[in-house]
Structures are given as structure tokens and as C-alpha cells.
């Protein structure tokens, strides 16, 4: 049950090989992801032995949270949350085992995440400074895999995905964990900066596609099409652009950016590495995960480091 949630954490189209193994994978640190002419200023952010996923930049642009997978441990215990002060060396263990998919409150001082240790994962929060105790937002899970939470810009609601009868659903709840509401079928949701829309991923036939849900009308609009996967969408801070991962480049996942209504799709990365799980920083930079230099298959997340690039967009 929770394994499905963990796979979703790294993208539902992922096949995780040797996840429970202690086998070490050698990564060529000199091999950066390939970029197109639409991206510049590529920078490696992490280079640790364990794979890192799900980068999220604080609203003030000063810090990054992400989760790691320690394959010397088993199942949900492998996952824990780290923090980095951007521009400074080192990383800070923030919350221990059984925690994943962190995101920031608007105050840049608190994080929300999925806590995997209960019989059904629940949404929890911790302070980014000082004691990092685990505080349940709701003592009970809404569905089978409450996961990938984010807080609206006004700090009034939490967006997340959960599962009922084997089907992923996008849902919201109040900050005290009350009044949970299912919005639509889908997963990996993100708020629009204005809080009036939600972007998410949903299976259409055999492929993942990106949709936008309008909270005022209750209507969803499909933004991507094609016989390839498009997933893990995220809005820019001004809401004008959407970054996402897609296999439209010869079935290898790469980073793309499109305008918020789904037009003007622009490719940012290329080559043999897998690049995905993007997150916009407030200044327009995009942080993402890459298995560049991995000695494993190109679509495998056995290794993953976090990188940053600057897209060249017409603003």
C-alpha cells in the first residue's frame, strides 16, 4: 500500500530497481545533465552518496528541503527529510526516518510532509528551526496514502493526494486537518500562486498527462497530450509558467517549460540522463533531480542528485 505512494514520490512512471539493495552505484561526478539553448547557469546542488528527490525552495528563496532514500534501510524507513541553506555547504537532517515529500509553509519557517510510519501515512508538520518534532496535522489518514502536501499561499488550506479503492485523488483540508474535500482524480498536485487553481498529473490511457483544476468552477482542463508521459508539474512564482518532466524526447524524461495555459512548450534538458521533479525558485531558477552519470539504466532513479538551471523565457 505505502510502496505505491513511495513510487509516486519519484514519479508514477518510475520503475525503481534494487531499491531494497545495499549495492552502491558509482556516479561520475564530472558528467552534468545535458541542457538545450533554452537553459543556462547549470549548477550541481548536491552530490551525496544517497539519492535525493523532491526539492522544494522556501518562499523567501533561502532554503531547500528534499527527501533522501537510504537503501541500507528497508521499505518506508529508508526515507527522511533534509534541508540546505542555499549558497552554504552541507545539509541539515531535519526529520528522521519514515518522512517524505516535504514542502514549505508561506512563512518559510515550517514544513509539511507525509509521515509514513502509521498504518496509513498521514500529513504532518515540523519547524525548520529548533526542535523538529513531528506534529500530526490530522491524527487520521483521509485515504490509503496521504502524500505530497503543499500549503496555499494564504496559509488556509493544505493540498495533497490520497488513494481510495486503488485510485489517486487530489484533495484539500483545512490547516487543522478538518473538512477534507476530494477535488478530482489525480496525483502530485501543486497550488497556483493565487490559490484559485491546482495543477496535477493524471493517467490518460497508458500515459501521464498534466491537468489544471479551477476551484471556482470545479472544472479540469487537460494541458498536455501525446503518446508519452508528462508529470510532476510546478508553477513559477508569478504563475505564468509551468515546469514539468516529460518523456517526449525519445522516451527519456527531460525538463520542459510551457506557458500556464499549455502553449509554447520549451525543452530545457537533453541527453541520456533522466531529469525530472522540477521546482521553481522565487527568482525563476528551476531545481530538479537528475541521474546524470549513473551507471544504471537511463530511466532509473537508483542515483539522483539535485541540480539547478535558469530557463531563458520571454517574460
N, C-alpha and C positions, 0 to 999 in steps of 0.2 A: 504494500500500500504506500508506504513512505518512499520506497525506491522510485516509484513513478514520479513523486514530487521532486526527488533529487535529480532525476534525469531532466525534468523540466527546468530545473535551475540552470543547467548548462545548455538549454535549448531542446525542445521536444524531439527534434530530428536527430539528436546525437545518439551514437552507439558508443558507450563507454567500455573500452577494452581494458582488462586487467585492473579494474577499479579496486578489487579487494587484494591485490597483489602487493608484495613489498619490493617488486622489481624496480630498480632505478632506471630511469630513462635519461640518456645523455642528450643534452641540448647544446647546440652550437651557439654560444652567446654572440658570436660575430655576425649571425645571419638575421638581419632585420626583416620584417614583413615588407613585401613589395608595395609600392604606392604608385598611383597614377599621377598625371599632371594636375589633378584636381585637389591634391593634398600636399602639404608642406610641413616642415618642422617636426619630423618624426622623432620621438624620444621614447626610450625604454624607461618605464617607471619601476618595474620590479624585475628581479632576476633570481628569485629564491628557488631552492630545490623542489619545494612542493608547488603544485599547480594552484593558480589564483583565478578567481572568477568574480563576475558581477560587480564591477567597480561602480561606485556612486560618489559623486562630488558634493560636498556640503554647499548649501545655498550661498554662503559667503565666499566660496571658492578656495578655502584654505586647507581643507582636509578631504581625505578619501577613505571610505570604508569599502571592504570587499570580504569575501569569504575564501578560505583555503580548503583543500582536501588532502588530508594526511592518510596515505594509503597503508601506513603501518598500523592503522586502526581499522575497525570494521564498521560497515553499514553507516548509520546516522552519526556515530561517534566521530567519524572522520572529519566532519565539517565544523569549522569555527570561524569567528569573525575577527578581522584585523583592521587597524586604522593606520594611516600615514598622514603626517603633516607635510603637505606638498612643498617641495623645494628643500626638504630636510632629509637627511639619510635615516635609514632604519624604519622599522614598523612596530606598532604597539599592539600586543594581544589585547583585544577589547572584551570579547565574550568567549567563554570556553566552548567545549565540545557540544554537539547537538544544535548548533545555531547556523543559520544560513540566510541568504538573500537580504542583507541589510539595506536600509535606506535612511534618509535624514528627515527629521522634523524641520519645519521652517526656521527654527531658532538656531540651527547648526550646532546644537548642544546635546541633542537626544537622538538616538537611533531607534528604528522599528525594524523587526526582523521576524523570521519564523523560528520557533523553538521546537525541535524535533523529538525531544525526549519523552513527552507524554504519549499515551497510546495513540492519540491523534494529534498531529502537530497544531500548535496554536500560535497566534500573533502575540509578540512580547515587545518590550522596550527596555532600554538601558541608557544611562547617562554616558556621554562620550568622555567626560572628565570626572575624575574622582572614582568612587566606588561604582563598579559596573555590575551591580546585582541585576538579576533577571526579574522583571516585573510583568506579570501577565496583563495584557490589555483586556482580555476576556478569559475567564477561568475554563471555559469550554470551547471546543472547536466548533465551527459552523458546519463544516463538511469533513471529508476524509483527509484532505491535505491543504489546510490553510497556509498560504505561502505567497511570496513575492509582494509584500506590503509596501505601500507608499502613502504619505500624508498629503492631503490637499494643501495648496499654498496658504489658505486661510486658517489652517490648523484645525478644521472642524470635523473632517472625515478621514477614514483610512480605506484605501482601495487595496484589494488583494484578489487572488484567485483561490478557488477551493474546488472540491470534486464531489459530485453526487451521482451515484449509480455508474461510476466509471467515466463520467463526462465532466470536463473542466468548465467552471462557471466563473465569470467576473462578478465580484460583489463589493459592497461597501458596508461600513459600520461606523457608528459614532466613536469618538475618541475614548469613551468609557466602555467600549465593547458591546454596547446595546444597539438595538434596531438594525440588525443585519438585513441587507437587501440584495437579492440577486439582480444584476443588470442584464446580463446577456451571456450566451455561451462563448467561452474563450479562455485565454490564459496570458500570463506575463503582461498585465495591464500597467499603464502609466498615465498619470494625470496630465492634462493640458495645463500650462501655467495659469490660465484664468479659472481653472476648476470647473468649466462648463462642459468639457468633453473628456473622453477617455480613449486612449489608443491601446490596441491589444492584438493578439495573434489568435487565429482560429484555423482549424483544418478545413479545407475545401477539397473534397475528393481525397486525393493522395498527397496534397501539398499544403504547406502552411501559407496563409495569406494574412495581410495586415488590414485591420478594420478600425474605424473610428466610431465611437458611440456618443451620441448627443444626449446629454442628461435632460435637457428641456423637452425634447420631442420623443425620447425613448427609441430613436431610430439609429440603426447602424449603417455605415457606408463602407463598402469594400474599396481599399486604396491600391492594392496590388493584385495582379493576375499573372497567369503563366504557369507552365509545367515545371516549376522549380519552387523551392521554399523561400519565403521571406518572413523574417521573425525578429523578435526582441526589439520592437520599435521604441524610440525615445524622442521626445520633443526637445527642440532647442529652447533656451531660456526665454526667448521672445515669442515662442510658439509658431514661428514662420517655417521651420524645417523639421523634418523627421529623419533621424539616422536609424539604420537597421542593418541586419545581416541577411544576405541572400545568396543562394546557390545559382543564380542566373548566369554567372561567369563559369561556364564549362562544369557546372555542378560542384564547384568548390566554393565554400562560403567566403564571401568578402563583404566589406563595408560599403554601403551606399547611402546617399542622402537624397531626399526628394522634398519638394515643397509640400506644405501641410495638407493640401488638397489631393496630393498624389501625383502631381505633374513634375516634369523636369528631373527625372531620376539621374543621378550622377554617381559614378563609381569612384571610390576612394582608394581601395587596396586591390592588389592583384598578385599573381604568382601562385606557388604551390602550398603556401601555408594557409591555415584556417584562421579567419579573422572575424570576430563577432562580439555579441553582448555589448554594444556601444552605450555610452552615456555622455551627453553634452555637459560641459562645464559652463558656468555662468558667462565666461568670456568667449564662448563659441568653440573652444577646443573640444575634441572628442577623445575620450578614454575608451579603450577596448581591450579585448582579450585576443591573444594570438598564440598559436603553437609553432611559430616560426622557429626553424632549426631542430624541430623534433625529429627523432629517428623512427617515429611510428607513422602510421598511415595519415594522410593529409587531413582527413575529416575527424581525426581522433583528438579528444581533449585529455589524453594521458599527461601531457605537459601543457601549461598555459601560463604566460606572463602578461602583465598589463602594460600597454603602450599608450602613447598619446600622439595625436596629429592635429593639424589645423586645416580644416577644409577651406578651399578657396571658393566662396559663394558670393553671388551677387546680392548684396544687402542694401 
